[in-house]
C-alpha cells in the first residue's frame, strides 16, 4: 500500500519541463555569442572571410569564370591588405580554413552566408563551379557559435549578395540568375517571420550577378547605384525613406572597377576598390570618407570587397 501511495504522489507532480519563453535574439549573447546583422552600415564588428588558399595555385580560370589568369601571390596580398584594414578598425576577422581544392571562387564569402538578427542563413550557390563551398562556411559558423537558422535546400538557389539590409524592417531582396523563385520565396518567408515588413523586390538584369554590384549603402542616408540597372520601384522606395541616391558617374567604374562593391566599416566610412577616382570623389563630396585598397588582381574573379566579406556582427 505504501509503495502504491508513493507512485501516485510522484505521478501527480508532473514532469516539470516548462519552456523558457524567450526569443533567440534574447538568448543570443548568453547561449551563442554576440552575433547579428540588420544593416549594411552599422559599425562592423565581425566578418567571415576565406583567405585564398591552395585552390588559387592552379585552376582553369575560364571554367571558374574568371576574366583572366591570376598571380596567386598578388591575389593573396590584396586580400590580406583588406583584412588588415578591417583589423585596424577593430573588426574581428574569422577565416574559413577548410575548403574544396577545386573552388577558387570560395573567397567570395558574401555569397555563402546571409546574416540576420537571429543568425545565419547558409545559402545554396547557383553555379556548378561554386556548389559545395557552403558546406565549409556552415562548419565555420558552427565552430564560432553562430546560430544557423536556415539552410537553403531543395531545388532552391540563393546567394547572400542577393539580400541587402536597409534597416531592421526593410530588405532589398533580389531574384535573377543567382536566385530562383523557390530560393527567393524561402528567404522572403524567413525575413517576414522575423519581422521584416518591407521587402523590396529587385530583379537583377541579364548580365549581372548580385545586388552589390548595382546598389550599396554608404551610410543610413546615402546609397550609390548603377543608375541604369536598378529598377525604378527600388529607387523610389529608397528615396521615400529619405535615402540620397548617388549615381555612379562612370559605367566603366561601375562594371569594370566594381566601384559600388564597397563595404561600410561604419556609417560614412567605406573601403572600396582603388582605381575608381570619379566614384570616390562623388562619395567624398557627399560626406563619405573612402579608404581605397588595391584590388585589381581579385577583380579578375568578377568580385570585389563586398563580395569577399560576410558580415557576422554589426552595431
C-alpha positions as YAML, in Angstrom:
chain: A
units: angstrom
residues:
- id: 1
  name: UNK
  ca: [0.00, 0.00, 0.00]
- id: 2
  name: UNK
  ca: [2.83, 2.40, 0.90]
- id: 3
  name: UNK
  ca: [4.52, 1.69, -2.47]
- id: 4
  name: UNK
  ca: [1.31, 2.41, -4.39]
- id: 5
  name: UNK
  ca: [0.81, 5.67, -2.48]
- id: 6
  name: UNK
  ca: [4.39, 6.81, -3.31]
- id: 7
  name: UNK
  ca: [3.91, 6.11, -7.05]
- id: 8
  name: UNK
  ca: [0.61, 8.04, -7.09]
- id: 9
  name: UNK
  ca: [2.21, 11.08, -5.46]
- id: 10
  name: UNK
  ca: [5.06, 11.09, -7.98]
- id: 11
  name: UNK
  ca: [2.62, 10.84, -10.87]
- id: 12
  name: UNK
  ca: [0.64, 13.86, -9.67]
- id: 13
  name: UNK
  ca: [3.80, 16.02, -9.64]
- id: 14
  name: UNK
  ca: [4.08, 16.04, -13.43]
- id: 15
  name: UNK
  ca: [7.28, 16.25, -15.48]
- id: 16
  name: UNK
  ca: [8.08, 19.89, -14.66]
- id: 17
  name: UNK
  ca: [9.52, 20.55, -18.14]
- id: 18
  name: UNK
  ca: [8.49, 24.15, -18.71]
- id: 19
  name: UNK
  ca: [9.54, 26.20, -21.76]
- id: 20
  name: UNK
  ca: [11.77, 29.23, -21.41]
- id: 21
  name: UNK
  ca: [9.70, 31.77, -23.31]
- id: 22
  name: UNK
  ca: [12.48, 33.88, -24.84]
- id: 23
  name: UNK
  ca: [13.46, 34.56, -28.43]
- id: 24
  name: UNK
  ca: [16.76, 33.50, -29.99]
- id: 25
  name: UNK
  ca: [17.77, 37.19, -30.07]
- id: 26
  name: UNK
  ca: [17.25, 37.40, -26.31]
- id: 27
  name: UNK
  ca: [19.26, 34.19, -25.84]
- id: 28
  name: UNK
  ca: [21.99, 35.14, -28.30]
- id: 29
  name: UNK
  ca: [24.75, 36.53, -26.08]
- id: 30
  name: UNK
  ca: [24.25, 34.02, -23.25]
- id: 31
  name: UNK
  ca: [23.94, 30.87, -25.34]
- id: 32
  name: UNK
  ca: [25.62, 31.61, -28.69]
- id: 33
  name: UNK
  ca: [27.74, 34.77, -28.87]
- id: 34
  name: UNK
  ca: [27.40, 38.37, -29.92]
- id: 35
  name: UNK
  ca: [26.14, 37.95, -33.47]
- id: 36
  name: UNK
  ca: [23.54, 39.58, -35.72]
- id: 37
  name: UNK
  ca: [23.10, 41.92, -38.67]
- id: 38
  name: UNK
  ca: [20.24, 44.10, -39.87]
- id: 39
  name: UNK
  ca: [22.20, 46.89, -41.55]
- id: 40
  name: UNK
  ca: [24.83, 47.45, -44.22]
- id: 41
  name: UNK
  ca: [26.37, 50.41, -42.38]
- id: 42
  name: UNK
  ca: [26.16, 49.99, -38.59]
- id: 43
  name: UNK
  ca: [29.66, 49.64, -37.05]
- id: 44
  name: UNK
  ca: [31.23, 46.45, -38.34]
- id: 45
  name: UNK
  ca: [32.38, 44.09, -35.57]
- id: 46
  name: UNK
  ca: [32.90, 40.59, -37.02]
- id: 47
  name: UNK
  ca: [33.34, 39.27, -40.55]
- id: 48
  name: UNK
  ca: [33.75, 35.86, -42.15]
- id: 49
  name: UNK
  ca: [36.36, 35.59, -44.90]
- id: 50
  name: UNK
  ca: [38.30, 32.95, -46.82]
- id: 51
  name: UNK
  ca: [41.99, 33.74, -47.26]
- id: 52
  name: UNK
  ca: [42.81, 32.44, -50.77]
- id: 53
  name: UNK
  ca: [44.47, 29.07, -50.32]
- id: 54
  name: UNK
  ca: [45.87, 26.23, -52.41]
- id: 55
  name: UNK
  ca: [42.82, 26.42, -54.67]
- id: 56
  name: UNK
  ca: [44.33, 29.55, -56.24]
- id: 57
  name: UNK
  ca: [47.62, 27.97, -57.29]
- id: 58
  name: UNK
  ca: [46.48, 26.16, -60.39]
- id: 59
  name: UNK
  ca: [42.97, 26.20, -61.78]
- id: 60
  name: UNK
  ca: [41.10, 26.55, -65.05]
- id: 61
  name: UNK
  ca: [40.33, 30.27, -64.90]
- id: 62
  name: UNK
  ca: [37.80, 30.06, -67.71]
- id: 63
  name: UNK
  ca: [35.85, 27.20, -66.09]
- id: 64
  name: UNK
  ca: [35.87, 29.17, -62.82]
- id: 65
  name: UNK
  ca: [34.52, 32.20, -64.73]
- id: 66
  name: UNK
  ca: [37.50, 34.45, -64.06]
- id: 67
  name: UNK
  ca: [38.25, 37.09, -66.67]
- id: 68
  name: UNK
  ca: [42.00, 36.30, -66.83]
- id: 69
  name: UNK
  ca: [44.70, 34.16, -65.19]
- id: 70
  name: UNK
  ca: [45.85, 35.41, -61.80]
- id: 71
  name: UNK
  ca: [49.06, 35.91, -59.86]
- id: 72
  name: UNK
  ca: [48.25, 33.87, -56.73]
- id: 73
  name: UNK
  ca: [50.82, 35.67, -54.55]
- id: 74
  name: UNK
  ca: [49.49, 39.11, -55.51]
- id: 75
  name: UNK
  ca: [45.92, 37.88, -55.20]
- id: 76
  name: UNK
  ca: [46.59, 36.79, -51.61]
- id: 77
  name: UNK
  ca: [48.44, 40.00, -50.75]
- id: 78
  name: UNK
  ca: [45.48, 42.14, -51.83]
- id: 79
  name: UNK
  ca: [43.10, 40.03, -49.77]
- id: 80
  name: UNK
  ca: [45.43, 40.33, -46.76]
- id: 81
  name: UNK
  ca: [45.52, 44.11, -47.17]
- id: 82
  name: UNK
  ca: [41.72, 44.25, -46.91]
- id: 83
  name: UNK
  ca: [41.71, 42.04, -43.82]
- id: 84
  name: UNK
  ca: [44.36, 44.30, -42.24]
- id: 85
  name: UNK
  ca: [42.17, 47.37, -42.84]
- id: 86
  name: UNK
  ca: [39.33, 45.63, -41.05]
- id: 87
  name: UNK
  ca: [41.56, 44.73, -38.11]
- id: 88
  name: UNK
  ca: [42.97, 48.27, -37.95]
- id: 89
  name: UNK
  ca: [39.39, 49.46, -37.42]
- id: 90
  name: UNK
  ca: [38.65, 46.96, -34.67]
- id: 91
  name: UNK
  ca: [36.88, 44.36, -36.79]
- id: 92
  name: UNK
  ca: [37.42, 40.72, -35.87]
- id: 93
  name: UNK
  ca: [38.26, 38.64, -38.97]
- id: 94
  name: UNK
  ca: [37.27, 34.96, -38.88]
- id: 95
  name: UNK
  ca: [38.61, 32.71, -41.64]
- id: 96
  name: UNK
  ca: [37.03, 29.67, -43.26]
- id: 97
  name: UNK
  ca: [40.14, 27.50, -43.02]
- id: 98
  name: UNK
  ca: [38.82, 24.42, -44.84]
- id: 99
  name: UNK
  ca: [37.59, 24.45, -48.42]
- id: 100
  name: UNK
  ca: [37.46, 22.29, -51.50]
- id: 101
  name: UNK
  ca: [40.67, 22.42, -53.52]
- id: 102
  name: UNK
  ca: [38.69, 22.98, -56.75]
- id: 103
  name: UNK
  ca: [36.78, 26.08, -55.62]
- id: 104
  name: UNK
  ca: [38.82, 29.24, -56.42]
- id: 105
  name: UNK
  ca: [35.69, 31.40, -56.04]
- id: 106
  name: UNK
  ca: [35.39, 30.46, -52.37]
- id: 107
  name: UNK
  ca: [36.93, 33.75, -51.18]
- id: 108
  name: UNK
  ca: [33.65, 35.45, -52.14]
- id: 109
  name: UNK
  ca: [32.11, 34.60, -48.77]
- id: 110
  name: UNK
  ca: [29.23, 37.06, -49.00]
- id: 111
  name: UNK
  ca: [27.58, 34.64, -51.41]
- id: 112
  name: UNK
  ca: [27.70, 31.77, -48.91]
- id: 113
  name: UNK
  ca: [26.05, 33.43, -45.89]
- id: 114
  name: UNK
  ca: [23.20, 35.88, -45.40]
- id: 115
  name: UNK
  ca: [23.28, 37.17, -41.85]
- id: 116
  name: UNK
  ca: [20.14, 38.21, -39.96]
- id: 117
  name: UNK
  ca: [19.41, 39.45, -36.42]
- id: 118
  name: UNK
  ca: [18.64, 35.84, -35.42]
- id: 119
  name: UNK
  ca: [21.66, 34.17, -37.03]
- id: 120
  name: UNK
  ca: [22.95, 32.97, -40.37]
- id: 121
  name: UNK
  ca: [21.19, 31.65, -43.44]
- id: 122
  name: UNK
  ca: [23.52, 29.25, -45.24]
- id: 123
  name: UNK
  ca: [22.95, 29.65, -48.95]
- id: 124
  name: UNK
  ca: [22.97, 27.34, -51.96]
- id: 125
  name: UNK
  ca: [25.04, 28.80, -54.83]
- id: 126
  name: UNK
  ca: [23.58, 28.67, -58.30]
- id: 127
  name: UNK
  ca: [26.78, 27.99, -60.26]
- id: 128
  name: UNK
  ca: [28.05, 24.42, -60.51]
- id: 129
  name: UNK
  ca: [31.58, 25.81, -60.10]
- id: 130
  name: UNK
  ca: [30.63, 27.06, -56.62]
- id: 131
  name: UNK
  ca: [28.24, 24.42, -55.34]
- id: 132
  name: UNK
  ca: [29.62, 22.83, -52.18]
- id: 133
  name: UNK
  ca: [31.53, 25.86, -50.86]
- id: 134
  name: UNK
  ca: [28.69, 26.48, -48.43]
- id: 135
  name: UNK
  ca: [29.41, 23.26, -46.54]
- id: 136
  name: UNK
  ca: [32.63, 24.72, -45.15]
- id: 137
  name: UNK
  ca: [31.03, 28.07, -44.39]
- id: 138
  name: UNK
  ca: [28.44, 26.20, -42.33]
- id: 139
  name: UNK
  ca: [31.16, 24.30, -40.48]
- id: 140
  name: UNK
  ca: [32.97, 27.52, -39.55]
- id: 141
  name: UNK
  ca: [29.73, 29.17, -38.43]
- id: 142
  name: UNK
  ca: [29.04, 26.20, -36.17]
- id: 143
  name: UNK
  ca: [32.57, 26.31, -34.76]
- id: 144
  name: UNK
  ca: [32.19, 30.01, -33.97]
- id: 145
  name: UNK
  ca: [28.82, 29.53, -32.31]
- id: 146
  name: UNK
  ca: [26.81, 31.46, -34.88]
- id: 147
  name: UNK
  ca: [23.24, 30.09, -34.99]
- id: 148
  name: UNK
  ca: [22.31, 28.68, -38.40]
- id: 149
  name: UNK
  ca: [18.62, 29.45, -38.66]
- id: 150
  name: UNK
  ca: [18.10, 28.20, -42.20]
- id: 151
  name: UNK
  ca: [19.93, 26.26, -44.89]
- id: 152
  name: UNK
  ca: [18.67, 26.84, -48.41]
- id: 153
  name: UNK
  ca: [17.53, 23.44, -49.65]
- id: 154
  name: UNK
  ca: [15.54, 21.52, -52.21]
- id: 155
  name: UNK
  ca: [15.94, 22.92, -55.71]
- id: 156
  name: UNK
  ca: [16.17, 26.47, -54.36]
- id: 157
  name: UNK
  ca: [19.15, 28.68, -55.14]
- id: 158
  name: UNK
  ca: [20.02, 31.80, -53.20]
- id: 159
  name: UNK
  ca: [23.30, 33.65, -52.68]
- id: 160
  name: UNK
  ca: [23.95, 36.06, -49.82]
- id: 161
  name: UNK
  ca: [24.67, 39.03, -52.05]
- id: 162
  name: UNK
  ca: [21.07, 38.84, -53.24]
- id: 163
  name: UNK
  ca: [19.94, 40.43, -49.99]
- id: 164
  name: UNK
  ca: [20.73, 43.96, -48.77]
- id: 165
  name: UNK
  ca: [19.60, 45.28, -45.37]
- id: 166
  name: UNK
  ca: [18.30, 48.85, -45.37]
- id: 167
  name: UNK
  ca: [17.07, 48.81, -41.77]
- id: 168
  name: UNK
  ca: [15.62, 46.31, -39.29]
- id: 169
  name: UNK
  ca: [12.29, 46.22, -41.15]
- id: 170
  name: UNK
  ca: [13.47, 46.77, -44.75]
- id: 171
  name: UNK
  ca: [15.44, 44.47, -47.05]
- id: 172
  name: UNK
  ca: [16.15, 44.66, -50.76]
- id: 173
  name: UNK
  ca: [15.76, 41.06, -51.94]
- id: 174
  name: UNK
  ca: [16.72, 40.10, -55.47]
- id: 175
  name: UNK
  ca: [15.93, 37.38, -57.94]
- id: 176
  name: UNK
  ca: [17.86, 36.57, -61.07]
- id: 177
  name: UNK
  ca: [20.43, 34.12, -62.37]
- id: 178
  name: UNK
  ca: [21.81, 33.52, -58.85]
- id: 179
  name: UNK
  ca: [18.46, 33.18, -57.07]
- id: 180
  name: UNK
  ca: [15.44, 31.32, -58.41]
- id: 181
  name: UNK
  ca: [11.81, 31.77, -57.35]
- id: 182
  name: UNK
  ca: [11.95, 28.96, -54.81]
- id: 183
  name: UNK
  ca: [15.03, 30.47, -53.17]
- id: 184
  name: UNK
  ca: [13.55, 33.96, -53.17]
- id: 185
  name: UNK
  ca: [10.35, 32.79, -51.50]
- id: 186
  name: UNK
  ca: [12.29, 30.75, -48.95]
- id: 187
  name: UNK
  ca: [14.27, 33.80, -47.80]
- id: 188
  name: UNK
  ca: [11.25, 36.09, -48.06]
- id: 189
  name: UNK
  ca: [9.37, 33.84, -45.66]
- id: 190
  name: UNK
  ca: [12.23, 33.81, -43.14]
- id: 191
  name: UNK
  ca: [12.54, 37.59, -43.23]
- id: 192
  name: UNK
  ca: [8.80, 38.08, -42.77]
- id: 193
  name: UNK
  ca: [8.79, 35.64, -39.87]
- id: 194
  name: UNK
  ca: [11.44, 37.71, -38.06]
- id: 195
  name: UNK
  ca: [9.60, 40.99, -38.52]
- id: 196
  name: UNK
  ca: [10.79, 42.41, -41.83]
- id: 197
  name: UNK
  ca: [7.73, 44.25, -43.10]
- id: 198
  name: UNK
  ca: [9.11, 45.94, -46.23]
- id: 199
  name: UNK
  ca: [10.73, 43.61, -48.76]
- id: 200
  name: UNK
  ca: [11.74, 45.47, -51.91]
- id: 201
  name: UNK
  ca: [11.94, 43.06, -54.82]
- id: 202
  name: UNK
  ca: [14.82, 43.76, -57.20]
- id: 203
  name: UNK
  ca: [15.12, 41.92, -60.50]
- id: 204
  name: UNK
  ca: [18.80, 41.57, -61.39]
- id: 205
  name: UNK
  ca: [19.27, 42.35, -65.11]
- id: 206
  name: UNK
  ca: [20.70, 39.82, -67.51]
- id: 207
  name: UNK
  ca: [24.50, 40.06, -67.47]
- id: 208
  name: UNK
  ca: [24.75, 40.98, -63.78]
- id: 209
  name: UNK
  ca: [25.04, 38.71, -60.76]
- id: 210
  name: UNK
  ca: [24.19, 40.37, -57.45]
- id: 211
  name: UNK
  ca: [22.77, 43.49, -55.81]
- id: 212
  name: UNK
  ca: [26.13, 44.71, -54.52]
- id: 213
  name: UNK
  ca: [27.45, 45.50, -57.97]
- id: 214
  name: UNK
  ca: [24.45, 47.74, -58.62]
- id: 215
  name: UNK
  ca: [23.32, 49.19, -55.27]
- id: 216
  name: UNK
  ca: [25.06, 49.67, -51.94]
- id: 217
  name: UNK
  ca: [24.69, 51.70, -48.76]
- id: 218
  name: UNK
  ca: [27.46, 54.08, -47.64]
- id: 219
  name: UNK
  ca: [25.56, 55.48, -44.65]
- id: 220
  name: UNK
  ca: [21.98, 55.43, -43.38]
- id: 221
  name: UNK
  ca: [21.25, 58.40, -45.65]
- id: 222
  name: UNK
  ca: [23.46, 57.77, -48.71]
- id: 223
  name: UNK
  ca: [23.48, 54.96, -51.28]
- id: 224
  name: UNK
  ca: [25.33, 54.56, -54.57]
- id: 225
  name: UNK
  ca: [23.63, 52.99, -57.57]
- id: 226
  name: UNK
  ca: [24.40, 51.88, -61.11]
- id: 227
  name: UNK
  ca: [21.58, 54.10, -62.31]
- id: 228
  name: UNK
  ca: [20.59, 52.31, -65.50]
- id: 229
  name: UNK
  ca: [20.47, 48.91, -63.80]
- id: 230
  name: UNK
  ca: [18.43, 49.45, -60.62]
- id: 231
  name: UNK
  ca: [14.65, 49.22, -61.05]
- id: 232
  name: UNK
  ca: [12.71, 52.43, -60.59]
- id: 233
  name: UNK
  ca: [10.48, 50.95, -57.88]
- id: 234
  name: UNK
  ca: [13.51, 50.17, -55.71]
- id: 235
  name: UNK
  ca: [14.98, 53.66, -56.22]
- id: 236
  name: UNK
  ca: [11.62, 55.26, -55.49]
- id: 237
  name: UNK
  ca: [11.16, 53.27, -52.27]
- id: 238
  name: UNK
  ca: [14.64, 54.21, -51.05]
- id: 239
  name: UNK
  ca: [14.11, 57.90, -51.84]
- id: 240
  name: UNK
  ca: [10.83, 57.84, -49.91]
- id: 241
  name: UNK
  ca: [12.82, 56.60, -46.92]
- id: 242
  name: UNK
  ca: [14.99, 59.72, -47.16]
- id: 243
  name: UNK
  ca: [17.98, 58.00, -48.75]
- id: 244
  name: UNK
  ca: [20.03, 60.07, -51.18]
- id: 245
  name: UNK
  ca: [20.94, 58.10, -54.30]
- id: 246
  name: UNK
  ca: [24.33, 58.85, -55.83]
- id: 247
  name: UNK
  ca: [24.52, 57.70, -59.43]
- id: 248
  name: UNK
  ca: [27.87, 56.08, -60.15]
- id: 249
  name: UNK
  ca: [29.43, 58.61, -62.55]
- id: 250
  name: UNK
  ca: [31.18, 56.06, -64.77]
- id: 251
  name: UNK
  ca: [29.83, 52.92, -66.40]
- id: 252
  name: UNK
  ca: [33.40, 51.59, -66.58]
- id: 253
  name: UNK
  ca: [33.97, 52.18, -62.87]
- id: 254
  name: UNK
  ca: [30.65, 50.54, -62.03]
- id: 255
  name: UNK
  ca: [31.05, 47.49, -64.26]
- id: 256
  name: UNK
  ca: [34.82, 47.00, -64.56]
- id: 257
  name: UNK
  ca: [36.15, 48.68, -61.41]
- id: 258
  name: UNK
  ca: [33.28, 47.43, -59.22]
- id: 259
  name: UNK
  ca: [33.17, 50.85, -57.56]
- id: 260
  name: UNK
  ca: [29.82, 50.13, -55.92]
- id: 261
  name: UNK
  ca: [31.12, 46.89, -54.38]
- id: 262
  name: UNK
  ca: [32.42, 48.58, -51.23]
- id: 263
  name: UNK
  ca: [31.96, 47.86, -47.53]
- id: 264
  name: UNK
  ca: [30.93, 50.39, -44.91]
- id: 265
  name: UNK
  ca: [33.07, 49.94, -41.81]
- id: 266
  name: UNK
  ca: [30.79, 52.39, -40.04]
- id: 267
  name: UNK
  ca: [28.27, 54.95, -41.27]
- id: 268
  name: UNK
  ca: [30.06, 57.30, -43.65]
- id: 269
  name: UNK
  ca: [33.35, 55.33, -43.83]
- id: 270
  name: UNK
  ca: [33.80, 52.84, -46.65]
- id: 271
  name: UNK
  ca: [36.61, 50.73, -48.03]
- id: 272
  name: UNK
  ca: [36.40, 50.43, -51.81]
- id: 273
  name: UNK
  ca: [38.49, 49.14, -54.71]
- id: 274
  name: UNK
  ca: [41.18, 51.58, -55.78]
- id: 275
  name: UNK
  ca: [41.17, 52.88, -59.34]
- id: 276
  name: UNK
  ca: [37.69, 54.43, -59.24]
- id: 277
  name: UNK
  ca: [38.54, 58.15, -58.87]
- id: 278
  name: UNK
  ca: [35.25, 59.58, -60.10]
- id: 279
  name: UNK
  ca: [33.18, 57.38, -57.80]
- id: 280
  name: UNK
  ca: [35.47, 58.09, -54.86]
- id: 281
  name: UNK
  ca: [35.22, 61.82, -55.48]
- id: 282
  name: UNK
  ca: [31.42, 61.69, -55.63]
- id: 283
  name: UNK
  ca: [31.22, 59.80, -52.34]
- id: 284
  name: UNK
  ca: [33.60, 62.23, -50.66]
- id: 285
  name: UNK
  ca: [31.67, 65.23, -51.95]
- id: 286
  name: UNK
  ca: [28.66, 63.78, -50.14]
- id: 287
  name: UNK
  ca: [30.36, 63.35, -46.79]
- id: 288
  name: UNK
  ca: [31.59, 59.77, -47.16]
- id: 289
  name: UNK
  ca: [35.18, 59.01, -46.18]
- id: 290
  name: UNK
  ca: [36.80, 56.49, -48.52]
- id: 291
  name: UNK
  ca: [39.67, 54.09, -47.91]
- id: 292
  name: UNK
  ca: [40.83, 52.83, -51.32]
- id: 293
  name: UNK
  ca: [42.55, 49.44, -51.45]
- id: 294
  name: UNK
  ca: [44.32, 47.89, -54.42]
- id: 295
  name: UNK
  ca: [42.11, 45.04, -55.61]
- id: 296
  name: UNK
  ca: [42.77, 44.71, -59.33]
- id: 297
  name: UNK
  ca: [44.03, 41.11, -59.09]
- id: 298
  name: UNK
  ca: [40.93, 39.97, -57.21]
- id: 299
  name: UNK
  ca: [38.71, 41.84, -59.66]
- id: 300
  name: UNK
  ca: [39.75, 39.22, -62.22]
- id: 301
  name: UNK
  ca: [37.29, 36.95, -60.43]
- id: 302
  name: UNK
  ca: [34.43, 39.42, -61.07]
- id: 303
  name: UNK
  ca: [34.18, 40.14, -57.35]
- id: 304
  name: UNK
  ca: [35.40, 42.84, -55.01]
- id: 305
  name: UNK
  ca: [35.36, 43.95, -51.38]
- id: 306
  name: UNK
  ca: [31.71, 43.41, -50.52]
- id: 307
  name: UNK
  ca: [31.82, 40.01, -52.22]
- id: 308
  name: UNK
  ca: [34.75, 38.94, -50.04]
- id: 309
  name: UNK
  ca: [33.09, 39.89, -46.77]
- id: 310
  name: UNK
  ca: [30.29, 38.06, -44.98]
- id: 311
  name: UNK
  ca: [29.09, 40.18, -42.10]
- id: 312
  name: UNK
  ca: [28.54, 38.37, -38.79]
- id: 313
  name: UNK
  ca: [28.04, 41.29, -36.43]
- id: 314
  name: UNK
  ca: [27.16, 44.96, -36.90]
- id: 315
  name: UNK
  ca: [26.19, 47.50, -34.31]
...
